[in-house]
Amino acid sequence: MSSPSKSQFNNLQGELSFSKYQGLGNDFLMLDGRSATDSEFVFGLTPALVVELCDRRFGVGGDGVILALPPNNGGELRMRIFNADGTEPEMCGNGIRCLARFLADRDGDGAGRTWQIDTLAGRIVPELLPDGTIRVDMGAPFLQPEQVPTTLELGSAGLPQGELQVDGEVFAVAAAGMGNPHVVIPVPLVDEIDLERFGALLERHPAFPAKTNVHFVQVMAPDHLVMRVWERGAGPTLACGTGACATLVACHSLGLCQRQARLDLPGGPLQIHWDAGSSKVFMDGPAEHVFDGLIPDPRAVADARQQASTQAPRLDSVAPTPAASQQQVEPEIDCATVCTNGCIRPEHCPSAEARARVEALLSGSSLDDLVSLATNSLESRTRARFERDTGLSG
């Protein structure tokens, strides 16, 4: 992550308008590029810029960035997703639910609307349900080792199985693909697993040449599973839609659950159904709008700073007279916008006097004095508000 003074935001071309959506706490920045004439249009995103956008301190914050783009394989549109580390996975179940909700909100679509969305994992079809949740036809799972991909051998349960040793511990695992790789580890008590320790090691285990998503699961009942998620390229997350699908497929194949079950993730539940007739996996879950935002064109901000600095006269280059000093009015500037990298008018800063008064108050007062001042101020404001609302004043 680069420092704010060398921000990757400066690489943006023009303003960047985005919406933030979340599905069970798995949150994404959504960008609408469906009207772009270039099928490879990506808003000038680079891996470094994605990392900065997803940073929860120096950026907007998110588990990834999702782009709605013109179709290139016969679908209605195309989805691209970038993880918080800048990598591009094949698909994301929570992400495609958020994309469907985003599209419905943008276009005013109602219940029953479906979208034919092309992804790196193939065609995915989400549907908007009457209660506002999203059902996604995730397609059939990939259960052959080379499809996942994994070096684990095909086991007696009909999917890749084996034992993996990490950091001195041995886990019995099963693997499944949902267009992206997943390893599923049934355990007696999921809360006792050191996810930070084992998630990172299993993600990069040699048995998974393309790395993998990692899911520890506890069977509560044949129709109720509890799982914890370590996502490839993102680390611990509150939910993983493709992971929930892969977990149900693996657990059913191992004889641990039914074909339809509720899977509780840290961010909330998903309903997963592995249809016996079509072999398709269906996922039902929420997706919600969080907020809309706009990242200004960095060139426009730079121009505003330059204009403000050139308009501000230097005090050492002007021979002031009493009359002139009374008539001269400094041009107003928005310090929050043009001074983010440092004061551009240090010799005549509009907020210098206020800052000086604060510094004098802090240096000349004890901690007890400051606490008393704050308490008295709060009491005065509370009393004034009470008198205003009840009509007691005057």
C-alpha positions as CSV (number, residue, x, y, z in Angstrom):
1,M,0.0,0.0,0.0
2,S,1.5,3.3,-1.1
3,S,1.5,6.3,1.2
4,P,-1.3,8.9,0.7
5,S,1.3,11.4,-0.8
6,K,1.9,8.9,-3.6
7,S,-1.7,7.8,-4.0
8,Q,-2.7,5.6,-6.9
9,F,-5.9,7.7,-7.1
10,N,-3.9,10.1,-9.1
11,N,-3.8,7.5,-11.9
12,L,-7.6,7.8,-12.4
13,Q,-8.8,9.3,-15.6
14,G,-11.7,11.6,-14.7
15,E,-14.2,11.2,-11.9
16,L,-14.9,7.7,-10.6
17,S,-18.5,7.2,-9.7
18,F,-19.3,4.0,-7.7
19,S,-21.9,2.4,-5.5
20,K,-21.1,0.2,-2.5
21,Y,-23.1,-3.0,-1.9
22,Q,-22.8,-5.8,0.6
23,G,-24.0,-9.4,0.8
24,L,-23.9,-10.8,4.4
25,G,-21.1,-8.3,5.1
26,N,-19.0,-9.2,2.0
27,D,-18.8,-5.7,0.5
28,F,-17.9,-4.5,-3.0
29,L,-17.5,-1.3,-5.0
30,M,-19.7,-1.5,-8.0
31,L,-18.8,0.3,-11.3
32,D,-21.3,0.5,-14.2
33,G,-19.4,0.3,-17.5
34,R,-22.2,-1.3,-19.6
35,S,-22.3,1.7,-22.0
36,A,-18.6,1.5,-22.8
37,T,-17.7,1.0,-26.4
38,D,-14.5,-0.9,-25.6
39,S,-15.2,-4.4,-24.3
40,E,-12.0,-4.3,-22.3
41,F,-12.8,-1.0,-20.5
42,V,-11.8,-1.2,-16.9
43,F,-12.1,2.4,-15.7
44,G,-8.3,2.8,-15.7
45,L,-8.0,0.3,-12.8
46,T,-4.7,-1.2,-12.0
47,P,-3.9,-3.8,-9.2
48,A,-2.3,-1.0,-7.2
49,L,-5.4,1.2,-7.5
50,V,-7.7,-1.7,-6.6
51,V,-5.7,-2.3,-3.4
52,E,-5.9,1.4,-2.5
53,L,-9.7,1.6,-3.2
54,C,-10.3,-1.4,-1.0
55,D,-8.1,-0.2,1.8
56,R,-10.3,0.5,4.8
57,R,-8.1,3.3,6.1
58,F,-6.7,5.1,3.1
59,G,-9.4,4.2,0.6
60,V,-13.1,3.5,0.4
61,G,-12.9,0.0,1.9
62,G,-14.2,-3.3,0.5
63,D,-13.5,-6.9,-0.2
64,G,-13.3,-6.2,-3.9
65,V,-14.3,-4.2,-6.9
66,I,-16.9,-5.4,-9.4
67,L,-17.4,-4.1,-12.9
68,A,-20.5,-4.4,-15.1
69,L,-19.3,-4.4,-18.7
70,P,-20.6,-5.0,-22.2
71,P,-21.0,-8.7,-23.1
72,N,-18.4,-10.5,-25.1
73,N,-19.7,-14.1,-25.0
74,G,-23.4,-13.8,-25.9
75,G,-24.7,-12.8,-22.5
76,E,-26.6,-9.7,-21.5
77,L,-23.5,-8.3,-19.8
78,R,-20.1,-9.3,-18.4
79,M,-18.9,-9.3,-14.8
80,R,-15.3,-8.7,-13.8
81,I,-14.2,-8.8,-10.2
82,F,-11.0,-7.8,-8.5
83,N,-10.1,-9.0,-5.0
84,A,-8.8,-6.6,-2.4
85,D,-5.3,-7.6,-3.2
86,G,-5.7,-6.7,-6.9
87,T,-6.0,-10.2,-8.2
88,E,-8.8,-11.2,-10.5
89,P,-10.8,-14.4,-9.5
90,E,-13.1,-16.3,-11.8
91,M,-16.3,-15.6,-9.9
92,C,-17.8,-14.6,-6.5
93,G,-21.2,-15.7,-5.3
94,N,-21.8,-12.8,-2.9
95,G,-20.4,-10.5,-5.6
96,I,-22.8,-11.6,-8.3
97,R,-25.8,-11.2,-5.9
98,C,-24.6,-7.6,-5.2
99,L,-24.2,-7.0,-9.0
100,A,-27.8,-8.2,-9.6
101,R,-29.2,-5.9,-6.9
102,F,-27.0,-3.0,-8.2
103,L,-28.4,-3.5,-11.8
104,A,-32.0,-3.8,-10.5
105,D,-31.6,-0.6,-8.5
106,R,-30.0,1.3,-11.4
107,D,-32.6,0.1,-14.0
108,G,-35.7,0.0,-11.8
109,D,-36.3,-3.7,-12.3
110,G,-38.8,-5.7,-10.2
111,A,-39.2,-9.3,-9.0
112,G,-38.7,-12.0,-11.6
113,R,-36.0,-10.2,-13.5
114,T,-33.1,-12.4,-14.5
115,W,-29.7,-11.5,-16.0
116,Q,-27.5,-13.6,-18.2
117,I,-24.1,-12.7,-16.9
118,D,-20.8,-13.9,-18.4
119,T,-18.0,-14.5,-16.0
120,L,-14.6,-16.2,-16.1
121,A,-16.4,-19.2,-14.6
122,G,-19.0,-19.3,-17.4
123,R,-22.6,-18.1,-17.6
124,I,-24.2,-17.3,-14.3
125,V,-28.0,-16.4,-14.0
126,P,-29.2,-14.4,-10.9
127,E,-32.9,-13.8,-10.4
128,L,-34.5,-11.1,-8.2
129,L,-37.1,-12.7,-5.9
130,P,-40.3,-11.0,-4.6
131,D,-38.8,-10.5,-1.1
132,G,-35.9,-8.6,-2.5
133,T,-33.3,-11.4,-2.1
134,I,-31.4,-12.9,-5.0
135,R,-31.4,-16.5,-6.2
136,V,-28.4,-17.5,-8.3
137,D,-28.2,-20.4,-10.6
138,M,-24.5,-21.3,-10.0
139,G,-24.4,-24.1,-12.5
140,A,-23.1,-27.6,-11.8
141,P,-20.0,-28.0,-9.5
142,F,-16.7,-29.2,-10.8
143,L,-15.7,-32.5,-9.1
144,Q,-12.8,-33.8,-11.2
145,P,-9.4,-32.9,-9.8
146,E,-8.1,-31.2,-12.9
147,Q,-11.3,-29.1,-13.0
148,V,-10.9,-27.7,-9.5
149,P,-7.8,-27.7,-10.0
150,T,-6.1,-29.8,-7.4
151,T,-3.5,-32.6,-7.1
152,L,-5.8,-34.4,-4.6
153,E,-7.0,-37.7,-6.1
154,L,-10.6,-38.5,-6.8
155,G,-12.0,-40.3,-3.7
156,S,-14.7,-42.7,-2.9
157,A,-17.2,-39.9,-2.3
158,G,-17.0,-38.8,-6.0
159,L,-14.8,-35.7,-5.5
160,P,-11.2,-35.0,-4.7
161,Q,-10.3,-36.1,-1.2
162,G,-7.2,-36.6,1.0
163,E,-5.2,-35.5,4.0
164,L,-3.2,-32.3,4.1
165,Q,-0.5,-31.5,6.6
166,V,0.0,-27.8,7.5
167,D,2.1,-26.5,10.4
168,G,2.2,-29.8,12.2
169,E,-1.6,-30.5,11.9
170,V,-3.3,-33.0,9.6
171,F,-6.7,-32.3,8.1
172,A,-9.0,-34.6,6.2
173,V,-10.2,-32.4,3.3
174,A,-12.4,-32.5,0.2
175,A,-12.3,-30.2,-2.8
176,A,-14.8,-28.8,-5.2
177,G,-14.9,-26.2,-7.9
178,M,-17.6,-23.6,-8.5
179,G,-15.7,-22.0,-11.4
180,N,-13.1,-21.2,-8.7
181,P,-11.3,-23.6,-6.3
182,H,-12.5,-24.5,-2.8
183,V,-11.2,-26.8,-0.1
184,V,-13.7,-27.9,2.6
185,I,-12.6,-29.2,6.0
186,P,-15.3,-30.7,8.3
187,V,-14.4,-30.2,12.0
188,P,-16.1,-30.9,15.3
189,L,-16.1,-27.2,16.5
190,V,-15.6,-24.6,13.9
191,D,-15.1,-21.8,16.4
192,E,-11.9,-23.5,17.8
193,I,-10.1,-23.3,14.5
194,D,-7.2,-20.8,14.2
195,L,-8.4,-19.4,10.9
196,E,-5.6,-16.9,10.6
197,R,-3.0,-19.6,11.0
198,F,-4.4,-22.4,8.8
199,G,-6.4,-20.3,6.3
200,A,-3.3,-18.7,4.8
201,L,-1.3,-21.9,4.8
202,L,-4.1,-24.0,3.1
203,E,-4.8,-21.2,0.5
204,R,-1.2,-21.6,-0.8
205,H,-0.8,-25.3,-0.3
206,P,1.0,-27.1,-3.1
207,A,-2.1,-29.3,-3.6
208,F,-3.8,-26.3,-5.2
209,P,-1.8,-24.9,-8.1
210,A,-4.1,-21.9,-8.5
211,K,-4.4,-21.4,-4.8
212,T,-7.8,-22.0,-3.1
213,N,-10.6,-20.7,-1.0
214,V,-10.6,-22.4,2.5
215,H,-13.8,-23.4,4.4
216,F,-14.0,-25.0,7.8
217,V,-17.5,-26.4,8.5
218,Q,-19.4,-27.9,11.4
219,V,-22.5,-30.0,10.9
220,M,-25.2,-28.9,13.2
221,A,-28.0,-31.0,11.6
222,P,-28.5,-32.6,8.2
223,D,-30.1,-29.3,7.0
224,H,-27.9,-26.9,9.0
225,L,-24.2,-26.2,8.6
226,V,-22.0,-23.5,10.2
227,M,-18.8,-22.4,8.3
228,R,-15.9,-20.0,8.5
229,V,-14.3,-18.5,5.4
230,W,-10.8,-17.7,4.2
231,E,-11.1,-16.3,0.7
232,R,-8.3,-16.5,-1.8
233,G,-6.8,-13.1,-2.2
234,A,-8.9,-11.5,0.6
235,G,-8.3,-13.5,3.8
236,P,-11.1,-13.9,6.4
237,T,-14.4,-12.6,5.1
238,L,-17.9,-12.6,6.5
239,A,-19.3,-14.7,3.7
240,C,-18.5,-16.5,0.5
241,G,-21.3,-17.5,-1.8
242,T,-19.3,-19.9,-4.0
243,G,-17.7,-21.3,-0.9
244,A,-21.2,-22.0,0.7
245,C,-22.1,-23.9,-2.5
246,A,-18.9,-25.9,-2.6
247,T,-19.3,-26.6,1.1
248,L,-22.8,-28.1,0.7
249,V,-21.7,-30.1,-2.3
250,A,-18.7,-31.5,-0.4
251,C,-20.7,-32.2,2.8
252,H,-23.5,-34.0,0.9
253,S,-21.0,-36.0,-1.1
254,L,-19.4,-37.1,2.2
255,G,-22.8,-38.1,3.6
256,L,-22.9,-35.3,6.2
257,C,-25.9,-33.3,5.1
258,Q,-28.9,-33.2,2.8
259,R,-29.0,-31.7,-0.7
260,Q,-30.6,-28.6,0.7
261,A,-29.5,-26.8,3.8
262,R,-29.0,-23.5,5.6
263,L,-25.4,-22.5,5.8
264,D,-24.6,-20.0,8.6
265,L,-21.6,-17.8,7.8
266,P,-20.2,-15.0,10.0
267,G,-22.2,-12.4,8.1
268,G,-25.5,-14.4,8.1
269,P,-27.3,-17.4,6.5
270,L,-27.5,-18.6,2.9
271,Q,-29.9,-21.2,1.6
272,I,-28.1,-23.7,-0.8
273,H,-29.8,-26.3,-2.9
274,W,-28.0,-28.9,-5.0
275,D,-30.6,-30.1,-7.5
276,A,-30.4,-33.8,-8.1
277,G,-32.0,-33.7,-11.6
278,S,-30.0,-30.9,-13.2
279,S,-26.9,-31.1,-10.9
280,K,-27.1,-27.3,-10.6
281,V,-26.5,-25.5,-7.4
282,F,-28.8,-22.7,-6.4
283,M,-28.0,-20.0,-3.8
284,D,-30.6,-17.7,-2.2
285,G,-29.4,-14.7,-0.2
286,P,-29.5,-11.0,0.4
287,A,-27.7,-8.1,-1.3
288,E,-28.1,-4.5,-0.1
289,H,-27.1,-1.0,-1.1
290,V,-24.8,0.8,1.3
291,F,-24.0,4.1,-0.3
292,D,-23.0,5.9,-3.5
293,G,-19.8,7.8,-3.8
294,L,-17.6,9.9,-6.2
295,I,-13.9,10.1,-6.3
296,P,-13.0,13.5,-7.9
297,D,-10.9,13.8,-11.0
298,P,-7.4,14.3,-9.5
299,R,-6.5,16.7,-12.3
300,A,-9.4,18.9,-11.4
301,V,-8.3,18.9,-7.7
302,A,-4.7,19.7,-8.8
303,D,-6.0,22.6,-10.9
304,A,-8.0,24.0,-8.0
305,R,-4.9,23.9,-5.8
306,Q,-2.8,25.6,-8.4
307,Q,-5.4,28.3,-9.0
308,A,-5.8,28.9,-5.2
309,S,-2.1,29.2,-4.7
310,T,-1.6,31.6,-7.6
311,Q,-4.5,33.8,-6.5
312,A,-3.1,34.1,-3.0
313,P,-0.7,37.0,-2.9
314,R,2.6,36.5,-1.0
315,L,2.8,38.9,2.0
316,D,6.5,39.5,1.4
317,S,5.9,40.6,-2.2
318,V,3.3,43.3,-1.4
319,A,4.0,46.7,0.2
320,P,0.9,47.1,2.3
321,T,-0.6,50.4,3.3
322,P,-3.1,50.8,6.0
323,A,-5.9,51.5,3.5
324,A,-4.8,48.6,1.3
325,S,-4.7,46.2,4.1
326,Q,-8.2,47.2,5.1
327,Q,-9.6,46.8,1.6
328,Q,-7.7,43.7,0.5
329,V,-9.8,40.6,0.7
330,E,-8.1,37.2,0.4
331,P,-9.8,34.8,-2.1
332,E,-11.7,32.1,-0.3
333,I,-10.3,28.5,-0.5
334,D,-11.7,25.2,0.5
335,C,-9.0,23.9,2.9
336,A,-10.5,20.4,3.0
337,T,-10.1,20.0,-0.8
338,V,-7.0,21.9,-1.8
339,C,-4.9,21.6,1.4
340,T,-5.1,17.8,1.9
341,N,-1.4,17.5,1.2
342,G,-0.4,20.5,3.3
343,C,-1.3,24.1,3.7
344,I,-0.9,26.1,0.5
345,R,-1.0,29.5,2.2
346,P,1.2,28.9,5.3
347,E,2.1,32.6,5.5
348,H,-1.5,33.6,5.7
349,C,-3.6,30.6,6.6
350,P,-7.3,31.3,7.2
351,S,-7.5,28.9,10.1
352,A,-4.2,29.9,11.7
353,E,-5.8,32.2,14.3
354,A,-8.3,29.5,15.3
355,R,-5.5,26.9,15.6
356,A,-3.5,29.3,17.7
357,R,-6.3,29.8,20.1
358,V,-6.8,26.1,20.5
359,E,-3.0,25.6,21.1
360,A,-3.0,28.3,23.7
361,L,-6.0,26.8,25.5
362,L,-4.4,23.3,25.5
363,S,-1.0,24.6,26.7
364,G,-2.4,26.8,29.4
365,S,-5.0,24.4,30.9
366,S,-4.7,21.2,33.0
367,L,-6.5,18.0,32.1
368,D,-9.0,18.7,34.9
369,D,-9.7,22.2,33.5
370,L,-10.3,20.7,30.1
371,V,-12.7,18.0,31.4
372,S,-14.6,20.7,33.5
373,L,-14.8,22.9,30.4
374,A,-16.2,20.1,28.3
375,T,-18.7,19.1,30.9
376,N,-20.0,22.6,31.4
377,S,-20.3,23.1,27.7
378,L,-22.3,19.9,27.3
379,E,-24.6,20.8,30.2
380,S,-25.2,24.3,28.7
381,R,-26.0,22.9,25.2
382,T,-28.3,20.2,26.7
383,R,-30.2,22.8,28.8
384,A,-30.5,25.2,25.9
385,R,-31.9,22.4,23.6
386,F,-34.3,21.3,26.4
387,E,-35.6,24.9,26.9
388,R,-36.0,25.4,23.1
389,D,-37.9,22.2,22.6
390,T,-40.2,22.7,25.6
391,G,-40.7,26.5,25.2
392,L,-39.4,27.3,28.6
393,S,-36.9,30.0,27.5
394,G,-38.0,33.6,27.5
